[in-house]
Amino acid sequence: YGQRQQISAQRDELAAQAEALKDAGRRKDVLLLEINHRIKNLFSVTAGLISLSAQSSSSVKELAADLRSRLHALARAHDLTLPDLGNNDGTEAKTTVVTLMEAILAPHEHEEASRIAISGSDAPLSGNALTSLALLLHELATNAAKYGALASTSGQLTIEIATVGELLHVNWDERGSTPSAEAVACEGFGTILEKAVLKSMGGTISRDWQSDGLSLSLRLPLANLAT
């Protein structure tokens, strides 16, 4: 009787191990499908970025630099949501709007003194919304670095985030620089990207150019931040 119990226990253990292997195989298949989806999406986005960068570049060197910076911004954003390969369930890392902003703006910070302040609420972010918002934030940061607050050592960028009803409110405020005609004109090119992003996310954006900087208001439906 004791031997039969031992054999039965071993059989149950083997069955459990076999089921665990099946589960691991299914998780691997899901992970491969997700990676395949991301790769296809990145190829599509990259093709769009090449066309977009070409429209605003006047030389091959400028095109290469502009495209490289955009792709780096996407890479930083997607690093936040790559599955943890050491985690058996292959789930995505948790990502939020603030975390993405910090990743995009990090290259514009100085160790000596911070000139970027982010405060307020936060919201989860994933899926296609991550890619779209990463591109939009990168454009805003690039414009600020070229013409706005981040182009001056004395400039200050303040970002306040709030959730109001079903909307995420992002108030982007640049101070310490005098907007030039070139800065205002660059909004024309930015509109190309903005329209695509805002259409996909159902959001709105408005700018208020002032004598000492720029106040920008971005509104995004919370429900569209994880789609």
Disulfide bonds with the S-S distance in Angstrom:
none
